[in-house]
Amino acid sequence: MGASKGASAVTGAPTASLTTTAAGSWVFAVGNDWDRAVDRTLGPNQTLVSQVTDSAGDTYWVQSTTTPTASPSTLVTINDTAPTNDR
């Protein structure tokens, strides 16, 4: 494992950026939304690996960049564009 990053906020769509440590780095993100059971809308050049919503009102998901980075020291942002009003 190379670089890692954590992020949280009172409200807003999730987003985090990190700088890769090697060529061929693949960036993944794991999320937990305990405010609502609602599907994520991913940012550009990303794919949903897994997503589960439950009857208790939670969403759990894993997303990644579509492809690995070509070069080391690449700034990569992984994010969702919706929902925007959950923690």
C-alpha positions in Angstrom: 0.0 0.0 0.0 1.2 3.5 -0.8 -0.4 6.7 0.1 -3.6 7.0 2.2 -6.0 9.8 3.1 -9.0 10.2 5.4 -11.7 12.8 5.1 -15.0 13.8 6.7 -17.3 16.8 6.9 -20.5 18.0 8.7 -22.3 18.0 5.3 -21.5 17.8 1.6 -20.5 15.4 -1.1 -17.5 13.2 -0.2 -14.2 14.1 -1.7 -10.5 13.4 -1.1 -7.3 13.9 -3.0 -4.0 12.2 -2.6 -0.7 12.1 -4.4 0.3 8.6 -5.7 3.6 7.1 -4.8 4.3 5.0 -7.9 3.3 4.6 -11.5 0.4 2.2 -11.8 -1.2 3.3 -8.6 -4.9 2.5 -8.4 -7.0 4.7 -6.0 -9.9 3.3 -4.0 -12.3 4.9 -1.6 -14.5 3.4 1.0 -17.6 5.2 2.4 -20.3 5.0 5.0 -23.3 7.3 5.0 -25.4 6.7 8.1 -27.8 9.6 7.3 -29.7 7.9 4.4 -29.8 4.8 2.3 -29.2 6.5 -1.1 -27.1 5.6 -4.1 -23.9 7.6 -4.8 -23.4 9.7 -7.9 -19.7 9.3 -8.7 -17.3 11.9 -10.0 -15.7 11.6 -13.4 -13.4 8.7 -14.3 -14.5 6.6 -11.4 -16.3 3.3 -11.1 -18.5 1.8 -8.4 -17.0 -1.4 -7.0 -19.7 -2.2 -4.5 -22.7 -0.5 -2.8 -25.2 -1.6 -0.2 -28.1 0.3 1.3 -30.0 -1.1 4.2 -33.3 -0.7 5.9 -31.8 1.1 8.8 -31.0 4.0 6.5 -27.3 3.4 5.9 -25.2 3.3 2.7 -21.8 1.5 2.4 -19.8 1.7 -0.8 -16.4 1.2 -2.4 -15.4 3.2 -5.5 -12.1 3.5 -7.5 -10.6 5.3 -10.3 -11.4 3.8 -13.7 -7.7 3.1 -14.5 -4.4 3.2 -12.6 -2.2 6.3 -12.8 0.5 6.4 -15.5 3.1 8.3 -13.5 4.2 8.6 -9.9 3.4 11.8 -7.9 0.0 12.2 -9.6 -2.6 14.1 -7.7 -5.8 12.1 -7.8 -9.2 13.2 -6.6 -11.9 10.7 -5.8 -15.3 12.0 -5.1 -19.1 11.8 -5.3 -21.3 14.6 -6.7 -24.4 13.5 -4.8 -25.9 13.3 -2.3 -24.6 16.7 -1.1 -26.5 17.2 2.2 -25.4 14.1 4.2 -22.4 13.8 6.6 
